[in-house]
Amino acid sequence: MRSYYLIPLIPALALTVMPFLPFVNSTGLWFGLPKMLVWGGVWCVLCTPAMLITERVMARRGEDR
């Protein structure tokens, strides 16, 4: 497996382990919102650049999609 395929795995893994992280799954607010909402929102937004980077690396190397 090519290493650049792991780039989108980072946000997906962060979203998957979200309920098990004690600093996220606790009471409290970040920026006035529940911690899990902020954590999930940030990693959802970061999924797009991760996939874009992977796609551009694949295009540069001339690989088929």
LOKOL-153550 format. One record per residue (C-alpha): residue in three letters; x negated, y, z negated. Coordinates in Angstrom, 2 decimals, always signed. Each point is the difference from the previous one (the first is absolute). Example, Ala and Ser with C-alpha at 12.3 -4.5 7.8 and 13.67 -1.06 7.14 Angstrom:
> res,px,py,pz
> ALA,-12.30,-4.50,-7.80
> SER,-1.37,+3.44,+0.66
This chain:
> res,px,py,pz
> MET,+0.00,+0.00,+0.00
> ARG,-1.26,+3.44,+0.86
> SER,-0.72,+2.29,-2.93
> TYR,+2.03,+2.94,+1.34
> TYR,+3.15,-2.09,-0.27
> LEU,-0.39,+0.37,-3.77
> ILE,+0.49,+3.79,+0.09
> PRO,+3.85,-0.16,+0.05
> LEU,-0.17,-2.73,-2.63
> ILE,-1.11,+2.53,-2.64
> PRO,+3.28,+2.01,-0.07
> ALA,+2.04,-3.19,+0.29
> LEU,-1.84,-1.52,-2.94
> ALA,+0.42,+3.18,-2.06
> LEU,+3.77,-0.12,+0.61
> THR,+0.15,-3.70,-0.82
> VAL,-1.76,+0.26,-3.35
> MET,+1.81,+3.21,-1.00
> PRO,+2.36,-1.64,-2.54
> PHE,-2.90,-1.75,-1.72
> LEU,-2.22,+3.03,-0.54
> PRO,+0.45,+1.23,-3.57
> PHE,-0.92,+3.62,+0.75
> VAL,+2.67,+0.15,+2.73
> ASN,+2.73,-2.11,-1.60
> SER,+0.39,+2.10,-3.12
> THR,+2.03,+2.92,-1.17
> GLY,-1.22,+3.38,+1.00
> LEU,-0.02,+2.38,+2.89
> TRP,-2.47,+0.95,+2.69
> PHE,+0.81,+3.29,+1.72
> GLY,+3.42,-0.07,-1.66
> LEU,+0.96,-3.37,+1.52
> PRO,-0.14,-3.54,-1.39
> LYS,-3.44,-1.57,+0.37
> MET,+1.20,-2.90,+2.15
> LEU,+1.72,+2.36,+2.43
> VAL,-3.14,+2.08,+0.47
> TRP,-2.25,-3.08,+0.30
> GLY,+2.29,-1.65,+2.56
> GLY,+0.48,+3.18,+1.98
> VAL,-3.71,+0.76,+0.24
> TRP,-0.88,-3.50,+1.14
> CYS,+2.87,-0.06,+2.52
> VAL,-1.33,+3.23,+1.49
> LEU,-3.54,-1.46,+0.08
> CYS,+1.21,-3.02,+2.00
> THR,+0.28,+2.11,+3.15
> PRO,-3.62,+1.27,+0.06
> ALA,-1.24,-3.49,-0.86
> MET,+1.80,-1.49,+2.98
> LEU,-1.13,+2.89,+2.23
> ILE,-3.65,-0.54,-0.94
> THR,+0.30,-3.73,+0.68
> GLU,+1.67,+0.61,+3.35
> ARG,-2.67,+2.50,+1.09
> VAL,-2.82,-2.35,-0.99
> MET,+1.64,-2.77,+1.99
> ALA,+0.43,+2.28,+3.02
> ARG,-3.63,+1.13,-0.20
> ARG,-1.18,-3.60,+0.01
> GLY,+2.28,-0.81,+2.94
> GLU,+2.01,-2.67,-1.75
> ASP,+3.51,-0.95,+1.01
> ARG,+2.83,+0.78,-2.35
